[in-house]
Amino acid sequence: MAYQCLQASDDFPVLAVLADPTRRSLLDLLRLKPLPVGELARQMPVSRPAVSQHLRILKEAQLVREHRHGTRHYFGLNPEGFAGLREYADSMWQEALNAFAAYVAEQTRGAAKSGPHRFAKGKKGTRAHDKQVRLD
């Protein structure tokens, strides 16, 4: 269901794209404003052609947008691409919360069926006294 919105193309699932540390670094650089490829390349420990390849992959995954101003190519974050990623993460979190709520409800029903608990009483200073021990 939500995974389909994460699938940018058959070749570039978004989570696989984000697995690369160089691409995550590029996204971090683009958080404040769109930047030209040359400026991005100067801030990265990889070659300019490598930066261009990573940007192409990010663009195909719909995580960045490109626009041209004269001869310069600017890249910036694509909010629509991140919206799909957020929807996916939110759906996973919601499923985890629902499963936890069902587990708690099941445990609560089981505890209510077993009735009140009896505890052993021990002498002061003994383990049974310091920590109540269930007998049932």
C-alpha positions as CSV (number, residue, x, y, z in Angstrom):
1,M,0.0,0.0,0.0
2,A,2.3,2.9,1.2
3,Y,5.3,1.1,-0.3
4,Q,4.1,1.9,-3.9
5,C,4.4,5.6,-3.3
6,L,8.0,5.0,-2.2
7,Q,8.9,3.3,-5.4
8,A,10.3,6.1,-7.5
9,S,11.1,3.7,-10.4
10,D,11.8,0.1,-10.9
11,D,15.6,0.8,-10.6
12,F,15.6,3.1,-7.6
13,P,13.5,2.3,-4.5
14,V,13.8,5.4,-2.3
15,L,15.0,3.5,0.8
16,A,17.9,2.0,-1.2
17,V,18.7,5.5,-2.6
18,L,18.9,6.8,1.0
19,A,21.2,4.0,2.1
20,D,24.2,5.7,0.4
21,P,26.0,8.1,2.8
22,T,27.2,10.4,-0.1
23,R,23.6,10.9,-1.2
24,R,22.5,11.6,2.4
25,S,25.3,14.2,2.6
26,L,24.1,15.8,-0.6
27,L,20.5,16.0,0.9
28,D,21.9,17.6,4.1
29,L,23.7,20.2,2.0
30,L,20.4,21.0,0.2
31,R,18.3,21.4,3.3
32,L,18.7,25.2,3.5
33,K,18.6,26.2,-0.2
34,P,19.1,24.9,-3.7
35,L,22.7,24.8,-4.8
36,P,24.5,24.5,-8.1
37,V,26.3,21.3,-8.9
38,G,29.7,23.0,-8.7
39,E,29.2,24.2,-5.2
40,L,27.9,20.8,-4.1
41,A,31.0,19.1,-5.6
42,R,33.3,21.5,-3.8
43,Q,31.8,20.4,-0.5
44,M,32.0,16.7,-1.2
45,P,35.0,14.3,-0.9
46,V,34.1,12.7,-4.3
47,S,34.7,14.0,-7.9
48,R,32.2,16.3,-9.7
49,P,31.1,13.5,-12.1
50,A,30.4,11.3,-9.0
51,V,28.3,14.1,-7.5
52,S,26.4,14.4,-10.8
53,Q,25.7,10.7,-10.8
54,H,24.4,10.8,-7.2
55,L,22.2,13.8,-8.0
56,R,20.8,12.0,-11.0
57,I,19.9,9.0,-8.8
58,L,18.3,11.4,-6.2
59,K,16.4,13.1,-9.0
60,E,15.1,9.8,-10.4
61,A,14.0,8.8,-6.9
62,Q,12.1,12.2,-6.9
63,L,14.0,13.4,-3.8
64,V,15.5,16.4,-5.5
65,R,14.5,18.8,-8.3
66,E,16.7,20.4,-10.9
67,H,16.3,23.8,-12.5
68,R,18.6,25.7,-14.7
69,H,19.6,29.3,-14.5
70,G,21.7,30.2,-17.4
71,T,24.5,27.6,-17.7
72,R,24.2,26.5,-14.0
73,H,22.2,23.5,-12.9
74,Y,20.7,24.0,-9.4
75,F,19.4,21.2,-7.3
76,G,17.0,21.5,-4.4
77,L,14.9,19.2,-2.2
78,N,11.6,17.9,-3.7
79,P,8.9,18.1,-0.9
80,E,6.6,15.7,-2.8
81,G,9.2,13.0,-2.8
82,F,9.8,13.3,0.9
83,A,6.0,13.3,1.5
84,G,5.8,9.8,0.2
85,L,8.7,8.7,2.4
86,R,7.0,10.3,5.4
87,E,3.7,8.6,4.6
88,Y,5.6,5.2,4.5
89,A,7.3,5.8,7.8
90,D,4.1,7.0,9.4
91,S,2.2,4.0,8.2
92,M,4.9,1.7,9.7
93,W,4.7,3.5,13.0
94,Q,0.9,3.4,13.0
95,E,1.0,-0.4,12.4
96,A,3.5,-0.8,15.3
97,L,1.3,1.2,17.6
98,N,-1.8,-0.7,16.6
99,A,0.0,-4.0,17.2
100,F,1.2,-2.8,20.6
101,A,-2.3,-1.7,21.6
102,A,-3.7,-5.1,20.6
103,Y,-1.0,-6.8,22.7
104,V,-1.8,-4.7,25.7
105,A,-5.5,-5.3,25.4
106,E,-4.9,-9.0,25.1
107,Q,-2.7,-9.0,28.2
108,T,-5.2,-6.9,30.1
109,R,-8.0,-9.3,29.3
110,G,-5.8,-12.3,30.3
111,A,-5.0,-10.6,33.7
112,A,-8.6,-9.8,34.3
113,K,-9.6,-13.4,33.7
114,S,-7.1,-14.8,36.2
115,G,-8.5,-12.8,39.0
116,P,-6.7,-11.2,42.0
117,H,-3.2,-12.4,42.7
118,R,-1.9,-13.9,45.9
119,F,1.5,-13.0,47.1
120,A,3.8,-14.8,49.5
121,K,4.8,-13.0,52.6
122,G,8.3,-13.4,53.8
123,K,10.4,-12.3,56.8
124,K,11.8,-8.8,56.7
125,G,15.1,-8.7,54.9
126,T,14.4,-11.8,52.9
127,R,13.9,-11.9,49.1
128,A,10.2,-12.7,49.5
129,H,9.7,-9.7,51.7
130,D,11.8,-7.3,49.5
131,K,10.2,-8.5,46.3
132,Q,6.7,-9.9,46.5
133,V,6.6,-13.4,44.9
134,R,3.4,-14.4,43.0
135,L,2.0,-17.8,44.0
136,D,-0.2,-18.3,41.0
